[in-house]
Amino acid sequence: MKLVLEDLNLHEHQRLVNCHKRKSPISEDDFVQLLEEDIDSQLKMMEKSSEKNFCAREDDITGELVGHLICLGYDASEQTKKNGAVDLTVKSEKYEWIAEAKRGTSNLNIFEGFLQLLTRYVKQDKNAGVLIYYQKPGAVKALKQFINYLNNKSWLNSKGIAKNEIALQYIEELFSRMEISAITDNSFSMKTDTLSGRSISIKVLCADFYFYPRDKSGRDAQRIKVENAKLALMNLHHSWKESSYEDFDIAALSQTLDLLYEFENGDYEL
């Protein structure tokens, strides 16, 4: 079958152009812009399968994303060796873009992803990314809270960071010239300097995988209840860790453990 460009509609023509741009972009800016748009659209598509991803590990979610990007024509891979295991690597003929992925269990956990990216993986990179997978309610609010966490330098309150004076000095330097822009409900852009002094642009993209339907089938689904109870327990632990193991919600812990205990003792059929 012969392909005739004149027979393509505008949408089909644009898809063909994008396929070429993914393989042979005119510039790094073009490569990064289209890639960020594609990742954003793929994460939104994956949100439509939240019943599969609401309790998945971050590596499994990233692995699925890699598969979608490959189908779009990208040279994409996961757990690529680069001073450690980079969660997501995407290449074209000339350019490369890497990203760290984190479950949005706590602001500190996400912040550690930034530290991995900026102090371990990036070297001469001009652009990179951080992917946040929220599996708890209130993803939009949680992202705004994380932006405030960055702006207010709340990571200084973490004893795990603050107790290491040398590390603290480097971290403060990393974020001393930070600029945040282009804030939406599920993304923002950040410019800062690497430890070498190079400027880098980081795109933060989020997915809302929280899934706990309240209709009859959702209320009766035992697996959903169990997995959400496990997620609640994990989120409690991360919040406790973020407070340097000082502030803890005993009532929330008791409620979560009660639910898990009921399942483990067979009060519900799985």
Solvent accessible surface area in square Angstrom, and as a share of the most:
residue,aa,sasa,rsa
1,M,247,1.10
2,K,173,0.73
3,L,112,0.56
4,V,59,0.34
5,L,96,0.48
6,E,150,0.67
7,D,113,0.59
8,L,41,0.21
9,N,86,0.44
10,L,153,0.76
11,H,123,0.55
12,E,74,0.33
13,H,77,0.34
14,Q,83,0.37
15,R,150,0.55
16,L,73,0.36
17,V,54,0.31
18,N,26,0.13
19,C,63,0.38
20,H,122,0.55
21,K,59,0.25
22,R,21,0.08
23,K,107,0.45
24,S,35,0.23
25,P,14,0.09
26,I,152,0.77
27,S,41,0.27
28,E,38,0.17
29,D,104,0.54
30,D,46,0.24
31,F,3,0.01
32,V,10,0.06
33,Q,109,0.48
34,L,14,0.07
35,L,0,0.00
36,E,33,0.15
37,E,93,0.42
38,D,13,0.06
39,I,0,0.00
40,D,32,0.17
41,S,55,0.35
42,Q,23,0.10
43,L,2,0.01
44,K,98,0.41
45,M,83,0.37
46,M,3,0.01
47,E,53,0.24
48,K,169,0.72
49,S,35,0.23
50,S,10,0.07
51,E,86,0.38
52,K,113,0.48
53,N,4,0.02
54,F,0,0.00
55,C,30,0.18
56,A,19,0.15
57,R,138,0.50
58,E,40,0.18
59,D,48,0.25
60,D,74,0.38
61,I,0,0.00
62,T,4,0.02
63,G,22,0.21
64,E,44,0.20
65,L,0,0.00
66,V,10,0.06
67,G,31,0.30
68,H,48,0.21
69,L,0,0.00
70,I,91,0.46
71,C,117,0.70
72,L,43,0.22
73,G,24,0.23
74,Y,7,0.03
75,D,80,0.42
76,A,8,0.06
77,S,45,0.29
78,E,73,0.33
79,Q,79,0.35
80,T,41,0.24
81,K,161,0.68
82,K,52,0.22
83,N,75,0.38
84,G,20,0.19
85,A,47,0.36
86,V,1,0.00
87,D,10,0.05
88,L,0,0.00
89,T,4,0.02
90,V,0,0.00
91,K,83,0.35
92,S,22,0.14
93,E,128,0.58
94,K,162,0.69
95,Y,48,0.18
96,E,66,0.29
97,W,0,0.00
98,I,1,0.00
99,A,0,0.00
100,E,5,0.02
101,A,1,0.00
102,K,27,0.12
103,R,38,0.14
104,G,4,0.03
105,T,6,0.04
106,S,9,0.06
107,N,33,0.17
108,L,12,0.06
109,N,28,0.15
110,I,2,0.01
111,F,0,0.00
112,E,68,0.30
113,G,0,0.00
114,F,0,0.00
115,L,20,0.10
116,Q,55,0.25
117,L,0,0.00
118,L,4,0.02
119,T,67,0.39
120,R,123,0.45
121,Y,7,0.02
122,V,9,0.05
123,K,122,0.52
124,Q,134,0.59
125,D,20,0.10
126,K,134,0.57
127,N,23,0.12
128,A,0,0.00
129,G,0,0.00
130,V,0,0.00
131,L,0,0.00
132,I,0,0.00
133,Y,0,0.00
134,Y,3,0.01
135,Q,12,0.05
136,K,50,0.21
137,P,87,0.55
138,G,45,0.43
139,A,14,0.11
140,V,65,0.38
141,K,132,0.56
142,A,10,0.08
143,L,2,0.01
144,K,113,0.48
145,Q,85,0.38
146,F,0,0.00
147,I,10,0.05
148,N,81,0.42
149,Y,15,0.06
150,L,2,0.01
151,N,84,0.43
152,N,109,0.56
153,K,71,0.30
154,S,30,0.20
155,W,0,0.00
156,L,64,0.32
157,N,117,0.60
158,S,7,0.05
159,K,111,0.47
160,G,52,0.50
161,I,12,0.06
162,A,38,0.29
163,K,164,0.70
164,N,76,0.39
165,E,140,0.63
166,I,124,0.63
167,A,36,0.28
168,L,32,0.16
169,Q,121,0.54
170,Y,108,0.41
171,I,13,0.07
172,E,66,0.30
173,E,84,0.38
174,L,3,0.01
175,F,6,0.02
176,S,62,0.40
177,R,137,0.50
178,M,37,0.17
179,E,115,0.52
180,I,36,0.18
181,S,64,0.41
182,A,65,0.50
183,I,94,0.48
184,T,71,0.41
185,D,88,0.46
186,N,38,0.19
187,S,9,0.06
188,F,0,0.00
189,S,29,0.18
190,M,1,0.00
191,K,112,0.48
192,T,4,0.02
193,D,27,0.14
194,T,11,0.06
195,L,73,0.36
196,S,77,0.50
197,G,51,0.49
198,R,109,0.40
199,S,74,0.48
200,I,1,0.00
201,S,35,0.23
202,I,2,0.01
203,K,38,0.16
204,V,0,0.00
205,L,4,0.02
206,C,7,0.04
207,A,1,0.01
208,D,62,0.32
209,F,0,0.00
210,Y,62,0.24
211,F,54,0.22
212,Y,57,0.22
213,P,37,0.23
214,R,147,0.54
215,D,83,0.43
216,K,141,0.60
217,S,82,0.53
218,G,2,0.02
219,R,125,0.45
220,D,74,0.38
221,A,30,0.23
222,Q,44,0.20
223,R,127,0.46
224,I,17,0.09
225,K,41,0.17
226,V,17,0.09
227,E,40,0.18
228,N,14,0.07
229,A,5,0.04
230,K,100,0.42
231,L,11,0.05
232,A,38,0.29
233,L,60,0.30
234,M,50,0.22
235,N,27,0.14
236,L,27,0.14
237,H,87,0.39
238,H,38,0.17
239,S,60,0.39
240,W,87,0.30
241,K,93,0.39
242,E,45,0.20
243,S,31,0.20
244,S,21,0.13
245,Y,110,0.42
246,E,110,0.49
247,D,104,0.54
248,F,66,0.27
249,D,76,0.39
250,I,118,0.60
251,A,78,0.60
252,A,29,0.23
253,L,41,0.20
254,S,54,0.35
255,Q,137,0.61
256,T,12,0.07
257,L,81,0.40
258,D,83,0.43
259,L,50,0.25
260,L,25,0.12
261,Y,148,0.56
262,E,58,0.26
263,F,11,0.04
264,E,141,0.63
265,N,80,0.41
266,G,54,0.52
267,D,97,0.50
268,Y,77,0.29
269,E,152,0.68
270,L,157,0.78
